[in-house]
Amino acid sequence: MNFHLLLADDDIDDCDFFKEAIDEIGELTLSVLNDGVELMNFLLTDPINHPNLIFLDLNMPRKSGMECMVEIKAINKLKNIPIIIYSTSLDRTVVSQLYDMGAHHYIQKPGEFANIKKVVEKAISLFTNTNLELRSRDKFIIQP
């Protein structure tokens, strides 16, 4: 399986744990970008190698995850890339708003590595084994 994941997150420790989880899962390609401007530049300058799935932190410098998601959903060649919000916060109002904006799932960043691996594996399996159009508010939040 050549499945390309993209993580946009400014927290270096969170990125390192995410990379370790991906390495243990195996057979995945991971690109990591550290802010929203880098993310949008990456997506707009490489029209061929778009990721299969974006993990998007909300609180990033220069451009927030929410701003990036609005831009991605407004661009025809990008709007169908599934987005999973990957954030430390779990404000139910914001979570509901993100669902309404078109995010596919929401993951509150787990504190333990074993749980990071579990939620990332669970998220990837959703997109490699099922129809992406089957979004559901009651299954929006992915937990370990």
GROMACS elastic network, one bead per residue, 0.5 to 0.9 nm:
[ bonds ]
;  ai    aj funct       b0    kb
    1    27     6  0.60516   500
    1    28     6  0.72034   500
    2    27     6  0.64866   500
    2    28     6  0.59794   500
    2    29     6  0.68770   500
    3    27     6  0.74101   500
    3    28     6  0.51803   500
    3    29     6  0.60558   500
    3    30     6  0.85377   500
    3    51     6  0.77526   500
    3    52     6  0.62541   500
    3    53     6  0.82758   500
    3   128     6  0.85561   500
    4    28     6  0.60966   500
    4    30     6  0.58943   500
    4    31     6  0.76654   500
    4    49     6  0.85605   500
    4    50     6  0.78427   500
    4    52     6  0.52685   500
    4    53     6  0.68112   500
    4    54     6  0.88674   500
    5    28     6  0.71719   500
    5    29     6  0.60065   500
    5    31     6  0.63422   500
    5    32     6  0.85904   500
    5    51     6  0.54458   500
    5    52     6  0.59957   500
    5    53     6  0.50969   500
    5    54     6  0.59666   500
    5    55     6  0.74837   500
    5   124     6  0.89457   500
    6    29     6  0.83541   500
    6    30     6  0.56463   500
    6    32     6  0.58603   500
    6    33     6  0.76485   500
    6    39     6  0.87908   500
    6    50     6  0.88807   500
    6    51     6  0.60016   500
    6    52     6  0.80244   500
    6    53     6  0.63603   500
    6    55     6  0.60692   500
    6    56     6  0.82213   500
    7    15     6  0.76700   500
    7    18     6  0.83940   500
    7    30     6  0.73037   500
    7    31     6  0.62517   500
    7    33     6  0.62606   500
    7    34     6  0.82692   500
    7    39     6  0.87854   500
    7    53     6  0.87280   500
    7    54     6  0.59924   500
    7    56     6  0.60846   500
    7    57     6  0.80044   500
    7    86     6  0.87355   500
    8    15     6  0.85653   500
    8    31     6  0.84651   500
    8    32     6  0.59156   500
    8    34     6  0.55921   500
    8    35     6  0.61992   500
    8    36     6  0.70364   500
    8    38     6  0.83963   500
    8    39     6  0.64464   500
    8    54     6  0.75951   500
    8    55     6  0.62987   500
    8    56     6  0.50643   500
    8    57     6  0.60356   500
    8    60     6  0.84094   500
    8    65     6  0.80777   500
    8    86     6  0.88697   500
    9    12     6  0.76699   500
    9    14     6  0.76582   500
    9    15     6  0.66745   500
    9    32     6  0.75154   500
    9    33     6  0.64252   500
    9    35     6  0.61568   500
    9    36     6  0.82962   500
    9    55     6  0.82800   500
    9    56     6  0.65848   500
    9    57     6  0.51342   500
    9    58     6  0.81211   500
    9    59     6  0.80625   500
    9    60     6  0.65978   500
    9    65     6  0.87155   500
    9    86     6  0.83482   500
    9    87     6  0.87741   500
   10    14     6  0.82841   500
   10    15     6  0.77887   500
   10    33     6  0.76217   500
   10    35     6  0.56856   500
   10    36     6  0.89221   500
   10    57     6  0.78169   500
   10    59     6  0.80038   500
   10    60     6  0.57076   500
   10    61     6  0.73521   500
   11    14     6  0.53580   500
   11    15     6  0.62624   500
   11    16     6  0.87634   500
   11    34     6  0.75529   500
   11    60     6  0.85073   500
   12    15     6  0.50087   500
   12    16     6  0.61668   500
   12    17     6  0.87488   500
   12    34     6  0.80966   500
   13    16     6  0.50619   500
   13    17     6  0.63127   500
   13    18     6  0.85712   500
   14    17     6  0.52240   500
   14    18     6  0.61122   500
   14    19     6  0.85990   500
   14   109     6  0.83047   500
   15    18     6  0.50240   500
   15    19     6  0.60942   500
   15    20     6  0.86192   500
   15    32     6  0.74096   500
   15    34     6  0.87452   500
   16    19     6  0.50735   500
   16    20     6  0.62254   500
   16    21     6  0.86762   500
   17    20     6  0.50638   500
   17    21     6  0.62360   500
   17    22     6  0.86917   500
   17   113     6  0.66012   500
   17   116     6  0.75447   500
   17   117     6  0.86460   500
   18    21     6  0.51049   500
   18    22     6  0.62771   500
   18    23     6  0.86562   500
   18   113     6  0.84437   500
   18   116     6  0.70041   500
   18   117     6  0.76028   500
   18   120     6  0.80982   500
   19    22     6  0.50670   500
   19    23     6  0.61163   500
   19    24     6  0.86619   500
   19    30     6  0.75214   500
   19    32     6  0.86347   500
   20    23     6  0.50241   500
   20    24     6  0.62683   500
   20    25     6  0.86562   500
   20   113     6  0.86417   500
   20   117     6  0.83737   500
   21    24     6  0.51781   500
   21    25     6  0.61995   500
   21    26     6  0.85942   500
   21   113     6  0.75646   500
   21   114     6  0.83050   500
   21   116     6  0.68734   500
   21   118     6  0.85905   500
   21   120     6  0.75333   500
   21   121     6  0.84232   500
   22    25     6  0.50261   500
   22    26     6  0.60323   500
   22    27     6  0.84089   500
   22    28     6  0.67995   500
   22    29     6  0.82918   500
   22    30     6  0.75629   500
   22   117     6  0.75328   500
   22   120     6  0.79110   500
   22   121     6  0.83591   500
   23    26     6  0.51266   500
   23    27     6  0.80871   500
   23    28     6  0.78010   500
   24   117     6  0.81155   500
   25    28     6  0.76670   500
   25   117     6  0.77613   500
   25   120     6  0.89692   500
   25   121     6  0.71531   500
   26    29     6  0.85867   500
   29    51     6  0.89858   500
   30    51     6  0.87342   500
   31    51     6  0.84554   500
   32    39     6  0.87649   500
   33    36     6  0.79699   500
   33    38     6  0.60580   500
   33    39     6  0.59773   500
   33    42     6  0.84819   500
   34    37     6  0.86290   500
   34    38     6  0.67778   500
   34    39     6  0.76986   500
   34    60     6  0.76317   500
   34    61     6  0.83892   500
   35    38     6  0.54822   500
   35    39     6  0.63635   500
   35    40     6  0.89582   500
   35    57     6  0.88161   500
   35    59     6  0.89036   500
   35    60     6  0.53871   500
   35    61     6  0.57076   500
   35    62     6  0.66169   500
   35    63     6  0.66719   500
   35    64     6  0.76870   500
   35    65     6  0.83638   500
   36    40     6  0.62426   500
   36    41     6  0.85601   500
   36    56     6  0.89728   500
   36    57     6  0.89996   500
   36    60     6  0.64299   500
   36    61     6  0.69451   500
   36    62     6  0.63104   500
   36    64     6  0.58177   500
   36    65     6  0.63166   500
   36    67     6  0.79780   500
   36    68     6  0.61296   500
   37    40     6  0.52952   500
   37    41     6  0.61312   500
   37    42     6  0.85296   500
   37    61     6  0.84047   500
   37    62     6  0.62623   500
   37    63     6  0.58031   500
   37    64     6  0.87245   500
   37    68     6  0.81826   500
   38    41     6  0.51438   500
   38    42     6  0.60378   500
   38    43     6  0.86259   500
   39    42     6  0.51707   500
   39    43     6  0.62471   500
   39    44     6  0.86158   500
   39    68     6  0.78142   500
   40    43     6  0.51206   500
   40    44     6  0.59913   500
   40    45     6  0.84240   500
   40    68     6  0.69119   500
   40    71     6  0.82198   500
   40    72     6  0.79555   500
   41    44     6  0.52058   500
   41    45     6  0.58851   500
   41    46     6  0.84586   500
   42    45     6  0.54943   500
   42    46     6  0.62303   500
   42    50     6  0.87841   500
   43    46     6  0.58442   500
   43    47     6  0.69544   500
   43    49     6  0.84570   500
   43    50     6  0.65732   500
   43    51     6  0.85180   500
   43    72     6  0.86459   500
   43    78     6  0.77256   500
   44    47     6  0.64125   500
   44    78     6  0.86483   500
   46    49     6  0.59403   500
   46    50     6  0.70071   500
   47    50     6  0.65036   500
   47    77     6  0.80567   500
   50    53     6  0.86798   500
   50    78     6  0.80117   500
   50    81     6  0.80728   500
   51    54     6  0.66884   500
   51    81     6  0.72719   500
   52    81     6  0.63079   500
   52    82     6  0.71662   500
   52   127     6  0.85238   500
   53    81     6  0.60831   500
   53    82     6  0.52176   500
   53    83     6  0.61330   500
   53    84     6  0.75772   500
   53   124     6  0.81672   500
   53   127     6  0.79618   500
   54    81     6  0.71794   500
   54    82     6  0.62656   500
   54    84     6  0.60706   500
   54    85     6  0.82110   500
   55    82     6  0.87418   500
   55    83     6  0.60141   500
   55    85     6  0.57477   500
   55    86     6  0.57982   500
   56    65     6  0.59583   500
   56    66     6  0.86465   500
   56    68     6  0.86881   500
   56    69     6  0.83681   500
   56    83     6  0.68303   500
   56    84     6  0.60826   500
   56    86     6  0.53076   500
   56    87     6  0.75668   500
   57    60     6  0.67596   500
   57    64     6  0.79060   500
   57    65     6  0.55508   500
   57    66     6  0.85550   500
   57    84     6  0.87459   500
   57    85     6  0.59054   500
   57    87     6  0.50004   500
   57    88     6  0.82455   500
   58    64     6  0.56390   500
   58    66     6  0.59421   500
   58    67     6  0.87231   500
   58    85     6  0.70198   500
   58    86     6  0.72474   500
   58    87     6  0.59374   500
   58    88     6  0.86122   500
   58    89     6  0.86961   500
   59    63     6  0.84002   500
   59    64     6  0.54827   500
   59    65     6  0.62778   500
   59    66     6  0.84008   500
   59    87     6  0.76121   500
   59    88     6  0.89175   500
   60    63     6  0.62281   500
   60    65     6  0.65533   500
   61    64     6  0.64846   500
   63    66     6  0.82766   500
   63    67     6  0.62853   500
   63    68     6  0.68219   500
   64    67     6  0.51901   500
   64    68     6  0.63119   500
   64    69     6  0.86770   500
   65    68     6  0.50105   500
   65    69     6  0.61159   500
   65    70     6  0.86800   500
   65    85     6  0.80609   500
   66    69     6  0.50599   500
   66    70     6  0.63073   500
   66    71     6  0.87332   500
   66    98     6  0.78253   500
   67    70     6  0.52275   500
   67    71     6  0.63926   500
   67    72     6  0.87191   500
   68    71     6  0.50967   500
   68    72     6  0.60510   500
   68    73     6  0.85661   500
   69    72     6  0.50147   500
   69    73     6  0.60497   500
   69    74     6  0.85070   500
   69    79     6  0.89073   500
   69    83     6  0.78222   500
   69    98     6  0.88909   500
   69   101     6  0.80484   500
   69   102     6  0.83193   500
   69   103     6  0.78467   500
   70    73     6  0.53397   500
   70    74     6  0.63027   500
   70   101     6  0.74945   500
   70   102     6  0.88992   500
   71    74     6  0.51351   500
   71    75     6  0.65422   500
   71    78     6  0.89217   500
   71    79     6  0.85864   500
   72    75     6  0.54730   500
   72    76     6  0.82369   500
   72    77     6  0.86431   500
   72    78     6  0.55522   500
   72    79     6  0.54235   500
   72    80     6  0.86491   500
   72    81     6  0.82706   500
   73    76     6  0.74410   500
   73    78     6  0.66802   500
   73    80     6  0.74789   500
   73    81     6  0.85613   500
   73   101     6  0.83105   500
   73   102     6  0.75741   500
   74    78     6  0.78983   500
   74    79     6  0.63320   500
   75    78     6  0.53947   500
   75    79     6  0.56311   500
   76    79     6  0.54011   500
   76    80     6  0.77681   500
   77    80     6  0.74098   500
   77    81     6  0.86305   500
   78    81     6  0.57290   500
   79    82     6  0.80023   500
   80    83     6  0.88687   500
   82   102     6  0.86336   500
   82   103     6  0.70454   500
   82   104     6  0.60020   500
   82   105     6  0.86408   500
   82   127     6  0.83849   500
   82   132     6  0.76380   500
   83   102     6  0.80094   500
   83   103     6  0.52184   500
   83   104     6  0.55511   500
   83   105     6  0.69975   500
   83   106     6  0.86937   500
   84   103     6  0.60941   500
   84   104     6  0.56745   500
   84   106     6  0.54732   500
   84   107     6  0.70828   500
   84   123     6  0.81135   500
   85    95     6  0.89508   500
   85    98     6  0.82604   500
   85   103     6  0.69823   500
   85   104     6  0.80767   500
   85   105     6  0.63225   500
   85   107     6  0.59705   500
   85   108     6  0.80693   500
   86    89     6  0.89599   500
   86   105     6  0.87916   500
   86   106     6  0.62270   500
   86   108     6  0.59582   500
   86   109     6  0.60838   500
   87    90     6  0.75678   500
   87   106     6  0.79242   500
   87   107     6  0.65023   500
   87   108     6  0.51735   500
   87   109     6  0.54739   500
   88   107     6  0.83736   500
   88   108     6  0.52965   500
   88   109     6  0.50226   500
   88   110     6  0.78802   500
   89   108     6  0.63625   500
   89   109     6  0.80076   500
   90    93     6  0.87235   500
   90    94     6  0.77122   500
   90    95     6  0.68813   500
   90   106     6  0.88816   500
   90   107     6  0.85621   500
   90   108     6  0.62220   500
   91    94     6  0.53515   500
   91    95     6  0.61106   500
   91    96     6  0.86885   500
   92    96     6  0.60819   500
   92    97     6  0.85067   500
   93    96     6  0.52264   500
   93    97     6  0.62217   500
   93    98     6  0.86980   500
   94    98     6  0.60990   500
   94    99     6  0.86185   500
   95    98     6  0.51597   500
   95    99     6  0.63410   500
   95   100     6  0.87557   500
   95   106     6  0.72127   500
   95   140     6  0.86807   500
   95   141     6  0.83920   500
   96    99     6  0.51540   500
   96   100     6  0.63236   500
   96   101     6  0.86895   500
   96   137     6  0.81548   500
   97   100     6  0.50639   500
   97   101     6  0.61882   500
   97   102     6  0.88651   500
   98   102     6  0.64436   500
   98   103     6  0.56572   500
   98   104     6  0.87190   500
   98   105     6  0.87925   500
   98   106     6  0.83780   500
   99   102     6  0.53193   500
   99   103     6  0.51143   500
   99   104     6  0.68681   500
   99   105     6  0.74419   500
   99   106     6  0.83233   500
   99   135     6  0.89463   500
   99   136     6  0.88861   500
   99   137     6  0.70898   500
   99   140     6  0.73666   500
  100   103     6  0.74483   500
  103   106     6  0.75216   500
  103   135     6  0.89652   500
  103   140     6  0.86186   500
  104   132     6  0.81314   500
  104   133     6  0.88699   500
  104   135     6  0.62788   500
  104   136     6  0.84061   500
  104   140     6  0.67945   500
  105   123     6  0.80452   500
  105   135     6  0.81656   500
  105   136     6  0.88796   500
  105   137     6  0.88124   500
  105   139     6  0.77462   500
  105   141     6  0.57354   500
  105   142     6  0.67306   500
  106   140     6  0.59162   500
  106   142     6  0.60845   500
  106   143     6  0.89208   500
  107   110     6  0.82150   500
  107   119     6  0.74089   500
  107   120     6  0.87183   500
  107   123     6  0.87937   500
  107   140     6  0.85801   500
  107   141     6  0.58016   500
  107   142     6  0.52875   500
  107   143     6  0.67498   500
  108   141     6  0.79070   500
  108   142     6  0.78792   500
  108   143     6  0.76950   500
  109   112     6  0.89784   500
  109   115     6  0.88352   500
  109   116     6  0.70929   500
  109   119     6  0.88450   500
  110   113     6  0.74728   500
  110   114     6  0.87182   500
  110   115     6  0.58763   500
  110   116     6  0.55587   500
  110   119     6  0.82923   500
  110   143     6  0.85940   500
  110   144     6  0.80838   500
  111   114     6  0.88983   500
  111   115     6  0.74035   500
  111   116     6  0.75005   500
  112   115     6  0.54382   500
  112   116     6  0.63772   500
  112   117     6  0.89047   500
  113   117     6  0.62835   500
  113   118     6  0.86380   500
  114   117     6  0.52767   500
  114   118     6  0.63181   500
  114   119     6  0.89353   500
  114   144     6  0.87943   500
  115   119     6  0.61885   500
  115   120     6  0.84367   500
  115   143     6  0.84238   500
  115   144     6  0.54900   500
  116   119     6  0.54523   500
  116   120     6  0.61081   500
  116   121     6  0.84506   500
  116   144     6  0.76245   500
  117   120     6  0.52482   500
  117   121     6  0.59535   500
  117   122     6  0.84384   500
  117   144     6  0.85245   500
  118   121     6  0.52116   500
  118   122     6  0.60449   500
  118   123     6  0.85825   500
  118   143     6  0.82472   500
  118   144     6  0.54569   500
  119   123     6  0.60167   500
  119   124     6  0.85437   500
  119   142     6  0.64477   500
  119   143     6  0.59926   500
  119   144     6  0.51014   500
  120   123     6  0.50851   500
  120   124     6  0.61433   500
  120   125     6  0.85485   500
  120   142     6  0.89349   500
  120   144     6  0.88441   500
  121   124     6  0.52054   500
  121   125     6  0.61142   500
  121   126     6  0.86889   500
  122   125     6  0.52055   500
  122   126     6  0.64017   500
  122   142     6  0.76336   500
  122   143     6  0.85468   500
  122   144     6  0.80410   500
  123   126     6  0.52351   500
  123   127     6  0.68218   500
  123   128     6  0.89916   500
  123   142     6  0.71568   500
  124   127     6  0.53186   500
  124   128     6  0.62391   500
  124   129     6  0.85266   500
  125   128     6  0.50855   500
  125   129     6  0.57270   500
  125   130     6  0.79748   500
  126   129     6  0.56102   500
  126   130     6  0.57694   500
  126   131     6  0.82386   500
  126   132     6  0.79884   500
  127   130     6  0.58351   500
  127   131     6  0.72363   500
  127   132     6  0.63366   500
  128   131     6  0.84367   500
  128   132     6  0.89364   500
  130   133     6  0.87079   500
  130   134     6  0.79318   500
  131   134     6  0.58485   500
  131   135     6  0.89190   500
  132   135     6  0.70147   500
  135   138     6  0.89900   500
  135   139     6  0.77228   500
  135   140     6  0.73737   500
  136   139     6  0.53574   500
  136   140     6  0.60025   500
  137   140     6  0.50241   500
  137   141     6  0.81873   500
  138   141     6  0.76336   500
  139   142     6  0.70223   500
